[in-house]
Amino acid sequence: MWQVRRKIGEAAKACGYSIEEDTVVPIAHLAELVKATHRLADRGNFKVVCYGHAGDGNLHIRINHPKHKNSYNQPEIQKILNQLFEIVKSLDGTVSGEHGIGLIQKDFLPIVFSEANLNLQRTIKKAIDPKNVMNPGKVL
């Protein structure tokens, strides 16, 4: 079983699921996140596969879109991800469970974090890295 679990990401990529998001919700909301993600995919005419660390509510969501294979600078995918993260927020979740916030996810932070929280994160980043040499262009 562990071998299968460890190969899911590779199998998803091999099947064309090239866009991956890392979400986390309280375990009690995990099933609803899976269902809502599939409803979103049905409405948007794309495929989705969900897997991850169910024991802690962390769900990797991989998208196989017929027109777009990445999300960077793709307005159609950005709209989908915005809807996805609104769902995650409604389930008391956040946009990253373990992989951290990259360049793509940073635009979605205002969905799940207040402006005060984001300002606090920026202040911490500036205090630790005043010259912005560590992870330039990223929040933390």
C-alpha positions as CSV (number, residue, x, y, z in Angstrom):
1,M,0.0,0.0,0.0
2,W,2.8,2.4,0.8
3,Q,4.4,1.8,-2.6
4,V,1.2,2.7,-4.3
5,R,0.8,5.8,-2.2
6,R,4.4,6.9,-3.0
7,K,3.8,6.5,-6.7
8,I,0.5,8.4,-6.9
9,G,2.1,11.8,-7.8
10,E,4.2,10.2,-10.6
11,A,1.2,8.3,-11.9
12,A,-0.9,11.5,-11.9
13,K,1.8,13.3,-13.9
14,A,2.1,10.5,-16.4
15,C,-1.7,10.7,-17.0
16,G,-1.5,14.5,-17.7
17,Y,-2.4,15.9,-14.3
18,S,0.3,18.6,-14.4
19,I,-1.1,21.4,-12.1
20,E,-0.7,20.6,-8.4
21,E,-2.0,22.5,-5.4
22,D,-1.3,21.7,-1.8
23,T,-4.3,22.3,0.5
24,V,-5.2,21.5,4.0
25,V,-8.5,21.5,5.9
26,P,-9.6,20.1,9.3
27,I,-9.9,16.4,8.9
28,A,-13.7,16.6,9.5
29,H,-14.0,18.7,6.3
30,L,-11.7,16.5,4.1
31,A,-14.5,14.5,2.4
32,E,-16.4,17.7,1.6
33,L,-13.2,19.2,0.1
34,V,-12.9,16.1,-2.2
35,K,-16.5,16.3,-3.2
36,A,-16.4,20.1,-3.8
37,T,-13.2,19.7,-5.8
38,H,-14.8,17.2,-8.1
39,R,-17.9,19.4,-8.5
40,L,-15.6,22.3,-9.5
41,A,-13.9,20.1,-12.1
42,D,-17.2,19.0,-13.5
43,R,-18.3,22.6,-13.9
44,G,-15.0,23.6,-15.4
45,N,-14.7,20.7,-17.8
46,F,-11.3,19.5,-16.5
47,K,-10.2,16.4,-14.6
48,V,-9.0,16.3,-11.0
49,V,-7.4,13.7,-8.8
50,C,-7.0,14.2,-5.0
51,Y,-4.6,12.4,-2.8
52,G,-2.3,13.1,0.1
53,H,-2.1,12.9,3.9
54,A,-5.6,12.3,4.9
55,G,-4.6,11.8,8.5
56,D,-3.8,15.5,8.9
57,G,-6.3,16.9,6.4
58,N,-3.6,17.7,3.8
59,L,-4.9,17.1,0.3
60,H,-2.9,17.4,-2.9
61,I,-5.2,18.4,-5.8
62,R,-3.9,17.7,-9.3
63,I,-5.6,19.2,-12.3
64,N,-5.6,17.9,-15.8
65,H,-6.9,20.7,-18.0
66,P,-7.5,20.1,-21.7
67,K,-6.0,23.5,-22.7
68,H,-3.5,24.4,-20.0
69,K,-0.7,22.3,-18.5
70,N,0.5,24.9,-15.9
71,S,-1.1,27.6,-13.9
72,Y,1.4,30.4,-14.2
73,N,0.1,33.3,-16.2
74,Q,-3.0,31.3,-17.2
75,P,-6.1,33.4,-16.4
76,E,-8.4,30.5,-16.9
77,I,-6.5,28.4,-14.4
78,Q,-6.1,31.3,-12.0
79,K,-9.9,31.6,-11.9
80,I,-10.2,27.9,-11.1
81,L,-7.6,28.1,-8.4
82,N,-9.3,31.1,-6.9
83,Q,-12.5,29.1,-6.7
84,L,-10.7,26.2,-5.3
85,F,-9.1,28.3,-2.5
86,E,-12.4,29.9,-1.7
87,I,-13.8,26.4,-1.1
88,V,-10.8,25.6,1.1
89,K,-11.4,28.8,3.1
90,S,-15.1,28.0,3.5
91,L,-13.9,24.7,5.0
92,D,-11.6,26.5,7.5
93,G,-8.5,25.5,5.5
94,T,-5.5,27.2,4.0
95,V,-3.6,27.2,0.7
96,S,-0.6,25.1,1.7
97,G,-0.3,22.2,4.1
98,E,3.4,21.3,3.7
99,H,4.9,22.6,0.5
100,G,5.0,26.3,1.4
101,I,3.9,29.3,-0.6
102,G,5.6,29.7,-4.0
103,L,5.2,32.3,-6.6
104,I,1.9,30.9,-7.8
105,Q,0.2,30.6,-4.4
106,K,1.2,34.0,-3.1
107,D,-1.5,35.7,-5.1
108,F,-4.1,33.6,-3.3
109,L,-2.9,34.4,0.2
110,P,-5.5,37.2,0.6
111,I,-8.3,34.6,0.3
112,V,-7.2,32.9,3.5
113,F,-5.2,35.5,5.4
114,S,-6.3,38.9,6.6
115,E,-4.4,42.0,5.6
116,A,-3.2,42.3,9.2
117,N,-1.8,38.8,9.0
118,L,-0.1,39.4,5.7
119,N,1.5,42.6,7.0
120,L,2.8,40.7,10.0
121,Q,4.4,38.1,7.6
122,R,5.9,40.9,5.5
123,T,7.3,42.5,8.7
124,I,8.9,39.2,9.8
125,K,10.4,38.8,6.3
126,K,11.8,42.3,6.4
127,A,13.3,41.9,9.9
128,I,15.0,38.6,8.9
129,D,15.9,39.5,5.4
130,P,16.2,43.4,5.1
131,K,18.0,43.1,1.7
132,N,15.5,40.6,0.3
133,V,18.2,38.1,-0.7
134,M,16.4,35.0,0.7
135,N,13.5,33.9,-1.6
136,P,13.3,37.3,-3.4
137,G,9.8,38.2,-4.4
138,K,8.2,35.8,-1.9
139,V,6.4,36.7,1.3
140,L,8.5,34.4,3.5
